[in-house]
Amino acid sequence: MLVPALPLAAAPAADANLELTLKVMPALAVILLTAAVCGRLANLVMQPRVVGEMIAGVLLGPTLLGALFPGAEAALFPTEVRPVLYVISTLGLTLYMFLVGAGMDHDARSPGEFRKASVLAVSGIGTPMLLGGAVGLVLWDSLSRPDVGRWEFALFLGGALSLTAFPMLARILYERRLQNTRVGRLTLLAASIDDAVAWCLLAALSAVHLGGGAGDTLRTIALAAVFAAVMLGVVAPLLRPLGRRVAATGQLGGGAVYVIILVPLAAGWFTDLIGVYSVFGGFVAGLAMPRDPAFRAALHSRMMDVVSTLLLPVFFAFSGLNTHLAGIAGGPALLAFAVILAVAFCGKYFGCALPTRALGFGWRESWAVGAMMNARGLMILIFINIGLAQGMITQEVFAMLVLVAVLTTAGALPLYKLALPERLERASAAESTAGQARVTV
């Protein structure tokens, strides 16, 4: 007698969220490990950690890992993982730009300092923008997407080349205790003005590119201007009591952290909603934060390590996944890259050094300023990632500008030390301290 087979129990349904988590976690672990190793190697050769992290992102992409071990790259960064990495990197960039904005100090301490910084800023952003824009006009036929206009491409290229890595510049000066010297104050003020202008240009270009028409473009620009006015004119005064409380205690309480996190995230969401990338919202939210030095110190000590150690390496890796250096092959592409690199370097280096000399500084100090202002670091990567995501540039141009970012940033500190050796650096710091003492007396 045959016994009827009992039905098998249905297999438990796969947990899609768990499966995605099990794919994202190894990707994050590899990204953080690679960033840590490359950052440490960069420090060993007297380079900022960010240079190593930028290179780590490129190594994890198709340029190296994908070329040598395509199966490993596909397994680590499958299609379904990349949107998660994009979201994490966007959150990281929004919070990082928030910290950059919160750390900016526009207060001048000596007569004429702001005027001098403005002169340096105009030359530092104007020279590379004009040269980069001219190169963009010439190379538009061979490098631009067909749906991007000649002037739009030229303005984007000029804007990207005009950036200075303000956070990196500040870190170098603070580590060497030069932030209060004449050179340090001048470059910090000028770099902050440069970057603010560049982000406004990017916001306008995004509005033009995504607007779809003159009416939509003007609406986006108007909403961005209203947003900035509300943040700086309404939200900033409302946050001042919070700044005073934090300054009095020297630390951020739990309630203060909630407010501080919600402001840039809400600002980023709104700017994304109106057609301007979220990092612009985070940057303006940072500018709206209380300006008290104790508040800014508490904010950076609480947030910067988490943002720069956990979130930013994901951004570098995501940038690396979009970087195809093999595309810069052949005579025309290499020639175009060489021209862009030369314009990027000379526009900033000489465009900042010569005006600094004209403002009354010595030649060594002037060349040191040109070297520091020439570092583009993370800022240009953010700029060009937005351009790539919004279809303003091609993968080939993106790869060229990634290389420009790495090379100009790597060259900044060696050129600075060549212009201003340690003994002259100490003398400059001592002279500045003596001058401040005389002013106080």
C-alpha positions in Angstrom: 0.0 0.0 0.0 1.4 3.3 -1.0 1.5 6.1 1.5 0.7 9.5 0.0 3.7 11.8 0.3 3.3 14.6 2.7 3.7 18.1 1.3 7.0 19.6 2.0 7.0 22.7 4.2 7.3 25.9 2.2 10.8 27.3 2.1 11.0 30.5 4.2 10.8 33.6 2.0 14.2 35.2 1.6 14.6 38.4 3.5 15.5 40.9 0.8 16.6 43.5 3.4 18.9 41.1 5.1 20.4 40.0 1.8 21.1 43.6 0.8 22.7 44.2 4.2 24.9 41.2 3.8 26.1 42.7 0.5 26.6 46.3 1.8 28.5 45.4 4.9 31.5 43.8 3.1 31.6 46.7 0.6 31.8 49.2 3.5 34.5 47.1 5.3 36.7 47.0 2.2 36.2 50.7 1.6 37.1 51.7 5.1 40.1 49.3 5.2 41.5 50.5 1.9 41.0 54.2 2.9 42.7 53.6 6.2 45.7 51.9 4.6 46.1 54.4 1.7 45.6 57.3 4.2 48.4 56.0 6.4 50.7 55.5 3.4 49.9 59.1 2.4 50.9 60.3 5.8 54.2 58.4 5.6 55.2 60.3 2.5 54.2 63.7 4.1 50.9 64.0 2.3 47.5 64.7 3.9 45.3 61.7 4.6 42.7 62.9 2.1 45.2 62.3 -0.8 45.5 58.7 0.2 41.7 58.4 0.5 41.2 59.9 -2.9 43.6 57.4 -4.4 41.9 54.6 -2.5 38.6 55.4 -4.2 40.2 55.2 -7.6 42.0 51.9 -6.8 38.6 50.3 -5.9 37.0 51.2 -9.2 37.5 49.9 -12.8 40.9 51.6 -13.1 42.7 48.9 -10.9 40.4 46.4 -9.1 38.0 46.2 -12.0 40.8 45.8 -14.5 42.8 43.2 -12.6 40.0 41.4 -10.8 36.7 42.2 -12.5 34.9 39.4 -10.7 36.0 40.7 -7.3 34.8 44.2 -8.2 31.4 42.9 -9.4 31.0 40.8 -6.2 32.0 43.7 -3.9 30.0 46.4 -5.6 27.0 44.7 -7.4 24.4 46.9 -9.0 22.0 46.8 -6.0 24.7 48.0 -3.6 25.6 51.1 -5.5 22.4 53.1 -4.8 23.0 52.4 -1.0 26.6 53.7 -1.4 25.2 56.7 -3.2 22.8 57.5 -0.4 25.5 57.1 2.3 27.9 59.3 0.3 25.2 62.0 -0.2 24.5 62.1 3.5 28.2 62.3 4.2 28.7 65.1 1.8 25.8 67.1 3.1 27.1 66.8 6.7 30.6 67.5 5.6 29.7 70.6 3.7 27.6 71.6 6.7 30.8 71.4 8.9 32.8 73.3 6.3 30.2 76.1 6.3 30.0 76.1 10.1 33.8 76.3 10.3 34.2 79.4 8.1 35.4 82.5 9.7 34.9 85.8 7.8 35.9 88.1 10.6 38.9 90.3 9.8 41.3 91.1 12.6 43.6 93.7 11.1 42.8 96.8 9.1 42.4 96.1 5.4 42.6 92.3 5.9 39.2 91.6 4.3 40.0 93.9 1.4 43.3 92.0 0.7 41.6 88.7 1.0 38.9 89.8 -1.4 41.6 90.9 -3.9 43.3 87.4 -3.6 39.9 85.7 -3.8 38.9 87.5 -7.0 42.2 86.7 -8.6 42.2 83.1 -7.2 38.8 82.3 -8.6 38.9 84.6 -11.7 42.1 83.5 -13.3 41.5 79.8 -13.3 37.8 80.3 -14.2 38.8 82.5 -17.2 41.5 80.1 -18.3 39.4 77.0 -17.6 36.4 78.5 -19.4 38.5 79.3 -22.4 39.8 75.7 -22.6 36.2 74.5 -22.2 35.1 76.6 -25.2 37.9 75.2 -27.3 37.5 71.5 -26.2 33.7 71.6 -26.2 33.4 69.8 -29.5 35.6 66.9 -28.4 34.8 66.5 -24.7 31.3 67.7 -24.0 28.0 65.8 -24.0 25.9 66.7 -27.1 23.0 68.0 -24.8 25.3 70.4 -22.9 25.8 73.9 -24.4 29.2 75.3 -25.1 29.0 78.1 -22.5 27.5 75.7 -19.9 30.4 73.3 -20.3 32.9 76.1 -20.2 31.5 77.6 -17.1 31.4 74.2 -15.4 35.0 73.5 -16.2 36.1 76.9 -15.1 34.2 76.6 -11.9 35.7 73.2 -11.1 39.2 74.5 -11.7 38.7 77.6 -9.5 38.0 75.7 -6.3 40.3 75.5 -3.3 40.2 72.8 -0.7 39.2 75.1 2.1 39.0 72.3 4.8 42.3 70.9 3.8 43.9 74.3 3.8 42.6 75.0 7.3 43.9 71.7 8.5 47.4 72.3 7.2 47.5 75.8 8.8 46.1 74.7 12.1 48.5 71.7 12.3 51.5 74.0 11.6 50.0 76.8 13.9 49.9 79.3 11.1 46.2 80.1 11.2 46.8 83.5 12.8 49.8 84.6 10.7 49.3 87.1 8.0 49.6 84.4 5.3 47.3 82.0 7.2 44.5 84.6 7.8 44.7 85.9 4.2 44.5 82.4 2.6 41.7 81.2 4.9 39.5 84.3 4.1 40.3 84.1 0.4 39.6 80.4 0.1 36.3 80.7 2.0 35.2 83.4 -0.5 36.4 81.3 -3.5 34.5 78.2 -2.4 31.3 80.1 -1.6 31.3 81.7 -5.1 32.0 78.4 -6.7 29.1 76.7 -5.0 26.8 79.5 -6.0 27.9 79.1 -9.6 27.2 75.3 -9.4 23.8 76.0 -8.0 23.0 78.3 -10.9 24.4 75.8 -13.4 22.3 73.0 -11.9 19.3 75.2 -12.1 19.9 76.0 -15.7 20.7 72.4 -16.7 17.8 70.8 -14.9 15.3 73.6 -15.3 14.0 72.5 -18.6 13.1 76.1 -19.6 13.8 79.7 -18.7 10.8 79.9 -16.3 11.8 76.8 -14.4 15.4 77.9 -14.2 14.5 81.3 -12.9 12.1 79.7 -10.4 14.9 77.4 -9.1 17.4 80.3 -8.8 14.8 82.4 -7.0 13.9 79.7 -4.6 17.6 79.0 -3.9 18.1 82.7 -3.1 15.1 82.8 -0.9 16.3 79.7 0.9 19.7 81.2 1.6 18.1 84.5 2.8 15.8 82.6 5.2 18.6 80.4 6.5 20.9 83.4 7.1 18.3 85.9 8.1 15.8 83.9 10.1 17.2 80.5 11.1 20.7 81.9 12.1 19.3 84.3 14.8 17.1 81.5 16.1 20.1 79.3 16.6 22.2 81.8 18.5 20.8 80.9 22.0 21.8 77.3 21.2 25.3 78.5 20.5 25.5 80.4 23.7 24.3 77.4 25.7 26.9 75.1 24.1 29.6 77.7 24.5 28.8 78.0 28.2 29.0 74.3 28.9 31.7 73.5 26.3 29.8 70.4 25.0 26.8 69.4 22.8 23.9 67.9 24.7 21.6 65.3 23.3 18.9 67.9 22.3 21.5 70.2 20.7 22.8 67.3 18.6 19.2 66.5 17.3 18.8 70.1 16.2 22.2 70.4 14.6 21.7 67.2 12.6 18.1 68.0 11.5 19.0 71.5 10.2 21.4 70.4 7.5 19.4 67.3 6.5 16.2 69.4 6.2 18.2 72.1 4.3 19.6 69.4 2.0 16.2 67.9 1.4 14.7 71.3 0.5 17.5 72.2 -2.0 17.2 68.8 -3.6 13.5 69.4 -3.9 13.9 72.7 -5.7 16.5 71.3 -8.1 19.8 72.3 -6.4 22.1 69.5 -5.0 21.8 68.8 -1.3 25.4 69.7 -0.5 24.4 73.4 -1.2 21.7 73.2 1.5 24.2 71.6 3.9 26.8 74.3 3.2 24.3 77.2 3.8 23.0 75.4 6.9 26.6 75.5 8.2 26.9 79.2 7.5 23.7 79.7 9.6 25.2 78.0 12.6 26.3 80.2 15.6 29.8 81.8 15.0 31.0 81.4 18.6 34.5 79.7 18.5 33.6 77.4 21.5 30.4 76.2 19.7 32.3 75.5 16.5 35.0 73.6 18.4 32.4 71.5 20.2 30.6 70.8 16.9 33.7 69.7 15.0 35.0 67.6 17.8 31.6 65.8 18.0 30.9 65.3 14.3 34.0 65.6 12.1 35.7 62.3 13.0 32.5 60.3 12.3 31.8 62.1 9.0 35.4 62.0 7.7 36.2 58.5 8.9 32.9 56.6 8.1 31.0 58.6 5.5 33.6 60.3 3.3 35.5 57.2 2.3 32.2 55.9 0.9 32.1 59.0 -1.3 35.7 58.5 -2.5 34.8 54.9 -3.4 31.7 55.9 -5.2 33.7 58.4 -7.1 36.2 55.7 -7.9 33.5 53.4 -9.3 32.8 56.2 -11.8 36.4 56.9 -12.7 37.6 55.1 -15.9 41.2 56.3 -16.3 41.6 53.9 -19.2 39.3 56.3 -21.1 42.1 58.9 -21.1 44.0 57.0 -23.8 45.3 58.1 -27.1 47.0 61.3 -28.2 44.0 63.7 -28.3 42.7 62.7 -24.8 46.1 62.9 -23.2 46.7 66.3 -24.8 43.4 67.6 -23.6 44.2 66.3 -20.1 47.6 67.9 -20.1 46.1 71.3 -21.2 43.4 71.1 -18.4 46.0 70.1 -15.8 48.4 73.0 -16.8 45.6 75.5 -16.8 44.4 74.2 -13.4 47.9 74.5 -11.8 49.0 77.8 -13.4 45.7 79.5 -13.0 45.7 79.0 -9.2 49.4 79.1 -8.5 50.3 82.2 -10.4 46.8 83.7 -10.1 47.2 83.7 -6.3 51.0 84.2 -5.9 51.3 87.3 -8.0 48.5 89.3 -6.3 49.8 88.3 -2.9 53.2 89.8 -3.9 51.4 92.9 -5.1 49.7 93.2 -1.7 53.0 93.6 0.0 54.1 90.1 1.0 57.5 88.6 0.2 58.1 86.3 -2.7 58.5 83.2 -0.5 55.2 83.9 1.3 53.5 84.6 -2.1 54.6 81.3 -3.6 53.5 79.5 -0.4 50.0 81.1 -0.8 49.9 80.0 -4.4 50.8 76.4 -3.4 48.2 76.2 -0.7 45.4 77.8 -2.8 46.2 75.3 -5.6 45.0 72.3 -3.5 41.6 71.2 -4.6 41.1 68.1 -2.5 37.6 66.9 -1.7 35.9 70.1 -2.9 36.5 69.5 -6.6 35.4 65.8 -6.3 32.1 67.0 -4.8 31.7 69.5 -7.6 32.4 67.1 -10.5 30.3 64.3 -8.9 27.3 66.6 -9.0 28.1 67.4 -12.6 28.3 63.8 -13.5 25.1 62.8 -11.7 23.2 65.7 -13.4 24.6 64.9 -16.8 26.7 68.0 -17.3 30.0 66.2 -18.0 31.0 62.9 -19.5 32.8 60.0 -17.8 36.0 61.0 -19.7 36.0 64.5 -18.4 35.1 63.2 -14.9 38.2 61.0 -15.0 40.4 63.9 -16.1 39.2 66.1 -13.3 39.7 63.3 -10.7 43.3 63.2 -11.8 43.6 67.0 -11.6 42.2 66.8 -8.1 44.7 64.1 -7.0 47.8 65.7 -8.6 47.2 69.4 -7.6 46.3 68.3 -4.0 49.4 66.1 -3.8 51.6 68.9 -5.0 50.3 71.5 -2.6 52.3 70.7 0.5 55.6 69.9 -1.1 55.5 73.2 -3.0 54.5 75.1 0.2 57.5 73.6 2.1 59.8 74.5 -0.8 58.6 78.1 -0.7 58.5 78.4 3.1 60.8 76.0 4.9 60.2 75.3 8.6 62.7 77.9 9.9 61.1 80.7 7.8 57.7 79.4 8.8 58.6 79.7 12.5 59.9 83.2 12.0 56.6 84.2 10.3 54.6 82.8 13.1 56.8 84.6 15.7 56.5 87.9 13.8 52.7 87.5 13.7 52.5 86.9 17.4 54.7 89.9 18.2 52.5 92.1 15.9 49.3 91.0 17.6 50.9 91.7 21.0 51.8 95.3 19.9 48.2 95.8 18.7 46.8 94.6 22.0 49.1 96.9 24.0 
